[in-house]
Amino acid sequence: MPSVFIKTFGCQMNERDSEAAAAQLVAKGYALAESEFVADVILLNTCSVRDMAEQRAVGKMRTLVGQTRRSRKDVVLGFMGCMAQSRGQQLIDQLPDVDLVVGTQKSHRLAEYLGELLSGTRAKIVDIADEEGSESAIKEHLIAAKSDAKSVTAFVSIMQGCNQRCAFCIVPHARGAERSRGIPEIVAECQQLAQAGAREVTLLGQIVTSFGRRDLPPKGGKSAFVQLLEAVHEVDGLERIRFTSPHPKGYGDDLVEAYGRLPKLCESAHIPVQSGSDRILKKMHRGYTRDRFLEIVEKLRTMRPHIGITTDLIVAFPGETEDDFNETLSLARAARFDNAYIFKYSPRRDTPAADMPGQLADEVKVERHTRLLHIINEVGKKQYEAMIGRRVEVLIEGPSKRNPARLMGRSRCNKIVLTDNATASRGVLAELKIARSGAFTLYGEP
């Protein structure tokens, strides 16, 4: 059978989609190629959140066309993921050598479509149509067959789509409306993963805290998402539960309290705030204020004092003044983030922000990005240094990529920890004492 190579751009949702697509193709007899240079099928799983992500994917495909069409003309080239969904036929019009464009609700049909292309039954295929039930169409994992660090951790998609409609975001267009899987179905997948050796699962969704809100009523004051956390918590063999990404609006008291009463729920939270200015948050359609966000952070730290908190931040949103930006700088200090993903605002077609007045120059975006990054690094360094001398539980995921002689794992608060502990091994929950800190890395000893 042919071999396939999938290159992933973007978020953990895309990583999970690539893993599931690869497992589906392996089940159909395909081999996983070690590189694009020997594959019979090359798929790029794309992202649309930032313009740069789209440019990188298109640029990569141009390179692949140049490499393959000279010497390996029969190689099938395809796009999948968010950019495929949002652009569709435009991608083949722009790159006529591309054979396949598959949207976010159609990746479970890859084997069918590749079979038609490889057999010559069809010459080009574009499918970006909505499909009912697609949120449950792919559950496969490669965890049992893989020997790398992911063999003890796994992503579990609990929903697709987004109804939030933030002014800057193309995701609702690329991923569609919210569609949640059933709790029994998710629990069954987690049980299978635990039986295959997973010790930790990360529940994924565009806004995981919106899980089941249209389908499952609150029960005993607990939202559908908290009900899901409780159900996954009962899975034998799982030691840790994480989730990403939530929305600040989803942090009710029931979720905050879950951190205190569910031992498997790791004390880490990635909560995208985007801006520290109430004026900009309103323009973004985010639905909360600066004070509300800081209240959530305070409640979480009261419940779990050593919780790790990270965030997403956008600089130079249309109309952002220097005063607005200074509010973001002060929020970064007040929230004491462990780390943050910082993005320069990028106009996305078909979003309200793309047509807003006050679009800022690239040099302003770069300058503000640099200033905010400095603050995040400064605050993060203090947060990491505060870990020195503390005893932490680390799930060993495997050898460090930079130094295979060391082992790498993550603490419960989601910090990377390296250790020379010869007695630890993959899948072990090791108790380590933090001896020193580096650039967003900790070093532990037995």
C-alpha positions in Angstrom: 0.0 0.0 0.0 1.1 3.6 -0.5 2.8 5.6 2.3 1.6 8.9 3.6 3.3 11.9 5.4 1.2 14.5 7.2 2.7 17.8 8.2 0.7 19.8 10.8 0.5 23.5 11.2 -1.3 25.2 14.1 -3.0 24.2 17.3 -3.4 21.0 19.4 -6.8 20.4 17.7 -4.9 20.1 14.4 -2.3 17.8 16.0 -5.2 15.6 17.2 -6.8 15.7 13.8 -3.5 14.7 12.1 -3.0 11.8 14.6 -6.6 10.6 14.0 -6.3 10.9 10.2 -3.0 9.0 10.3 -4.4 6.2 12.4 -7.4 5.9 10.1 -5.1 5.6 7.1 -2.9 3.0 8.8 -6.0 1.0 9.6 -6.7 1.0 5.8 -3.3 -0.3 5.0 -1.3 2.8 4.4 2.2 3.1 5.8 3.4 6.2 7.6 6.4 7.7 5.7 9.4 9.0 7.7 9.6 12.1 5.6 7.9 13.9 2.7 10.8 12.9 0.4 9.7 9.2 0.3 5.9 9.5 0.7 3.4 8.6 -2.0 0.9 11.0 -0.4 1.8 14.3 1.3 -0.9 16.1 3.3 -0.6 19.5 4.9 -3.0 20.0 7.9 -3.4 23.7 7.9 -4.3 26.6 10.2 -6.2 29.9 9.5 -5.9 31.7 12.8 -3.1 34.0 11.6 -2.2 35.1 8.1 1.4 33.9 8.6 0.1 30.3 9.2 -1.6 30.3 5.9 1.4 31.8 4.1 3.6 29.1 5.6 1.3 26.3 4.4 1.0 27.8 0.9 4.7 28.3 0.7 5.4 24.8 1.9 3.0 23.4 -0.8 4.8 25.4 -3.5 8.1 23.8 -2.4 6.5 20.4 -2.5 5.2 21.0 -5.9 8.6 21.9 -7.1 10.2 18.9 -5.5 7.7 16.3 -6.6 6.6 17.3 -10.0 10.1 17.0 -11.4 10.9 13.5 -10.3 7.8 11.9 -8.6 4.8 13.1 -10.6 2.5 10.5 -9.2 2.7 11.8 -5.6 -0.7 13.0 -4.3 -0.6 16.4 -2.7 -3.4 17.7 -0.5 -4.5 20.3 2.0 -6.7 19.5 5.0 -7.7 21.5 8.1 -8.9 25.1 8.6 -7.3 26.8 5.6 -8.6 24.0 3.4 -12.1 24.7 4.9 -12.0 28.4 4.5 -10.4 28.6 1.0 -11.6 25.4 -0.7 -11.5 25.5 -4.5 -9.4 28.7 -4.3 -6.4 26.6 -3.3 -6.5 24.4 -6.4 -7.1 27.5 -8.5 -4.0 29.0 -6.9 -1.9 25.8 -7.0 -3.2 23.6 -9.9 -0.8 20.8 -8.9 -2.7 20.2 -5.7 -5.0 17.1 -5.9 -7.0 17.2 -2.7 -8.7 19.8 -0.5 -10.5 18.3 2.5 -12.4 20.5 5.1 -12.5 20.2 8.8 -15.6 18.0 8.8 -14.4 15.6 6.2 -11.0 14.3 7.3 -12.6 10.9 8.1 -13.1 10.5 4.4 -9.4 10.8 3.5 -8.9 7.0 2.8 -11.9 7.0 0.5 -10.7 10.1 -1.4 -7.1 9.0 -1.6 -8.1 5.7 -3.0 -10.0 7.4 -5.8 -7.1 9.7 -6.6 -4.5 7.0 -6.5 -6.6 4.7 -8.7 -7.2 7.4 -11.2 -11.0 7.3 -10.7 -11.0 11.1 -10.0 -8.4 13.7 -10.9 -9.2 16.4 -8.3 -11.3 16.4 -5.1 -12.5 19.4 -3.1 -14.9 18.6 -0.2 -15.6 21.3 2.4 -19.3 20.6 3.0 -20.7 20.4 6.5 -21.4 16.8 7.7 -23.7 16.0 10.6 -22.0 13.8 13.2 -18.5 14.6 12.1 -17.6 15.5 15.7 -17.7 11.7 16.4 -16.5 10.4 13.1 -12.8 9.9 14.0 -11.7 8.4 17.3 -8.6 6.5 16.2 -5.2 7.1 18.0 -1.8 5.9 17.1 -0.8 5.7 20.8 -0.5 1.9 21.0 1.8 1.7 18.0 4.1 4.7 18.8 7.2 4.6 20.9 7.7 8.4 21.4 6.7 10.6 24.2 3.1 10.7 23.2 2.6 7.1 24.2 1.8 8.2 27.8 -0.2 11.3 26.9 -3.1 11.7 24.4 -5.4 14.3 23.0 -9.2 13.6 23.1 -11.4 15.8 21.0 -14.7 16.5 22.9 -16.4 18.9 20.5 -16.0 20.7 17.2 -16.8 24.3 16.2 -17.3 27.5 18.0 -20.3 29.9 18.5 -18.3 32.7 20.2 -17.9 35.0 17.2 -14.9 37.0 18.5 -14.3 40.0 16.2 -10.8 38.8 15.2 -11.4 35.1 14.7 -12.0 33.0 11.6 -12.5 29.7 13.6 -16.3 29.7 13.5 -16.1 29.9 9.7 -13.4 27.3 9.5 -14.7 24.9 12.1 -18.4 25.5 12.0 -21.0 25.7 14.8 -20.5 24.0 18.2 -21.1 20.3 18.1 -20.4 18.2 21.2 -19.8 14.5 21.5 -21.7 12.4 24.2 -20.1 11.9 27.6 -20.3 8.0 27.3 -18.5 8.1 24.0 -15.7 10.3 25.3 -15.3 8.2 28.4 -15.1 5.0 26.3 -12.3 6.6 24.2 -10.4 7.6 27.4 -10.8 4.0 28.7 -9.3 2.7 25.5 -6.4 5.1 25.7 -5.7 4.2 29.4 -5.7 0.5 28.5 -3.2 1.3 25.7 -0.8 3.0 28.2 -1.9 6.6 28.4 -1.5 8.1 31.8 -2.7 11.6 30.9 -5.4 12.9 28.6 -6.0 16.5 27.4 -9.6 17.3 26.4 -9.7 19.5 23.4 -12.2 21.9 21.9 -12.2 25.4 20.4 -14.0 26.4 23.7 -14.0 23.3 25.9 -16.0 25.1 28.6 -18.9 25.3 26.2 -19.1 21.5 26.0 -22.7 20.2 25.9 -24.3 23.4 27.0 -27.1 23.0 24.4 -27.6 19.3 25.1 -26.9 18.6 28.8 -28.6 20.7 31.5 -26.8 21.7 34.6 -26.9 18.9 37.2 -26.5 19.7 40.9 -25.2 23.1 40.0 -22.6 21.6 37.7 -22.2 22.5 34.0 -22.0 19.8 31.3 -18.3 20.4 31.1 -17.8 19.7 34.8 -20.0 16.7 34.5 -17.7 15.4 31.8 -14.6 16.1 34.0 -16.2 14.0 36.7 -16.9 11.1 34.3 -13.4 11.1 32.9 -12.0 11.3 36.4 -13.5 7.8 37.1 -11.5 6.1 34.3 -9.2 3.5 35.8 -5.5 3.9 34.8 -5.7 7.6 34.0 -3.6 9.7 36.4 -4.0 13.2 35.0 -6.6 15.3 33.1 -6.0 18.5 31.3 -8.1 20.6 29.0 -7.7 23.4 26.4 -8.8 25.9 25.4 -11.5 27.4 27.7 -13.1 30.8 27.6 -13.1 33.0 30.7 -16.9 33.1 30.5 -16.8 29.3 31.2 -15.0 29.6 34.6 -18.0 29.4 36.9 -17.6 28.5 40.5 -18.4 24.8 39.7 -15.3 24.6 37.5 -13.1 26.5 40.0 -14.3 24.1 42.7 -13.5 21.1 40.5 -9.8 21.9 40.8 -10.1 21.4 44.5 -12.0 18.1 44.6 -10.9 16.2 41.5 -7.3 15.0 42.2 -6.7 13.9 38.6 -7.5 17.4 37.3 -4.1 19.0 36.9 -3.6 22.4 38.5 -2.9 24.3 35.3 -5.1 26.6 33.3 -4.6 28.1 29.9 -7.2 31.0 29.8 -7.0 33.3 26.8 -7.5 36.9 27.9 -6.4 38.6 24.6 -6.3 42.1 26.0 -6.1 44.0 29.3 -8.2 46.9 28.1 -11.9 46.8 28.7 -12.5 49.0 25.7 -10.6 46.6 23.4 -12.2 43.5 25.0 -15.6 45.0 24.2 -14.5 45.7 20.6 -13.3 42.1 20.4 -16.7 40.8 21.6 -15.1 38.8 24.4 -17.9 39.2 26.9 -15.9 39.8 30.1 -13.9 42.6 31.7 -10.4 42.9 32.9 -11.6 42.8 36.6 -13.6 39.7 35.9 -10.6 37.9 34.4 -8.4 38.8 37.4 -11.2 37.6 39.7 -11.1 34.2 38.0 -7.3 34.0 38.4 -7.5 34.9 42.1 -10.2 32.3 42.7 -8.1 29.6 41.0 -5.0 30.6 43.0 -7.1 30.5 46.2 -8.2 27.0 45.3 -4.8 25.8 44.2 -2.0 28.1 45.2 0.6 26.6 42.9 -1.6 26.5 39.8 0.2 27.3 36.5 -1.7 30.0 34.5 -0.9 30.8 30.9 -2.8 32.9 28.3 -3.1 34.2 24.8 -2.6 37.9 24.1 -3.2 40.0 20.9 -1.3 43.3 20.4 -2.2 46.1 18.0 -5.9 45.2 17.6 -7.6 47.8 15.4 -7.9 51.1 17.4 -5.7 50.0 20.2 -4.2 53.1 21.8 -1.0 53.4 23.8 -3.2 53.6 26.9 -5.0 50.4 25.9 -1.7 48.6 25.4 -0.4 49.8 28.8 -3.5 48.1 30.3 -2.4 44.9 28.7 1.1 45.3 30.1 -0.2 45.9 33.6 -2.6 42.9 33.4 0.4 40.7 32.5 2.0 41.8 35.7 -1.1 41.6 37.8 -2.0 38.1 36.6 1.5 36.8 37.1 1.3 34.5 34.0 3.7 31.6 33.8 3.9 32.1 30.1 1.8 33.5 27.2 1.4 33.1 23.5 1.6 36.6 22.0 0.2 37.4 18.6 0.4 40.5 16.4 -3.1 41.2 15.2 -3.6 39.7 11.8 -6.7 40.7 9.7 -8.7 37.6 8.7 -11.2 37.8 5.9 -14.9 37.7 6.8 -14.3 38.8 10.4 -15.6 42.1 11.8 -12.2 43.3 12.9 -10.8 43.2 9.4 -13.0 46.1 8.4 -12.6 48.1 11.6 -11.1 51.6 11.4 -7.8 52.2 13.1 -5.7 49.3 11.6 -2.2 49.7 13.0 1.1 49.7 11.1 3.3 46.7 11.1 6.1 48.6 13.0 3.6 49.3 15.8 2.7 45.6 16.0 6.3 44.6 16.2 7.2 47.2 18.8 4.3 46.3 21.1 4.9 42.6 20.6 8.5 43.1 21.8 7.5 45.2 24.8 4.9 42.7 25.9 7.2 39.7 25.4 9.7 41.4 27.6 7.2 41.7 30.4 5.9 38.1 30.0 9.5 36.8 30.1 10.3 38.9 33.2 7.2 37.7 35.1 7.5 34.1 33.9 11.1 34.0 35.1 10.0 34.9 38.6 7.3 32.3 38.5 9.7 29.6 37.4 12.4 30.6 40.0 9.7 30.4 42.7 9.6 26.6 42.0 13.2 26.1 43.1 13.3 23.8 46.2 9.7 22.6 45.7 8.9 18.9 45.4 6.8 18.2 42.3 5.2 15.2 40.6 6.5 14.8 37.0 5.0 12.5 34.4 8.1 11.3 32.5 7.3 11.4 28.8 10.6 10.3 27.4 14.1 11.5 26.4 14.7 15.2 26.0 14.8 16.2 22.3 17.9 18.4 22.9 19.7 16.0 25.1 18.6 12.3 24.9 20.7 11.5 28.0 18.1 13.5 30.0 14.5 12.6 30.6 11.7 15.1 30.0 8.3 15.4 31.7 5.7 17.8 32.8 4.7 18.9 36.3 1.1 19.0 37.2 1.2 22.8 36.7 2.3 22.1 33.1 6.0 23.1 33.3 8.6 21.2 31.4 11.0 19.4 33.8 14.3 17.8 32.8 16.1 15.3 35.0 19.1 13.1 34.9 17.3 10.6 37.2 18.4 7.2 35.9 15.8 5.3 37.9 12.8 7.1 36.1 11.4 5.9 32.8 8.6 6.8 30.4 5.2 6.7 32.0 6.5 6.9 35.5 5.1 9.6 37.9 8.4 10.7 39.5 8.6 12.9 42.5 11.4 15.4 41.9 12.9 18.3 43.8 13.4 21.4 41.6 17.1 22.3 41.7 17.2 25.2 39.2 15.3 26.9 36.5 16.1 27.9 32.9 14.2 29.7 30.2 10.8 28.2 30.8 12.3 24.9 31.9 12.9 23.4 35.3 15.6 20.9 36.3 14.7 18.3 38.9 16.5 15.8 41.1 15.2 12.7 42.9 
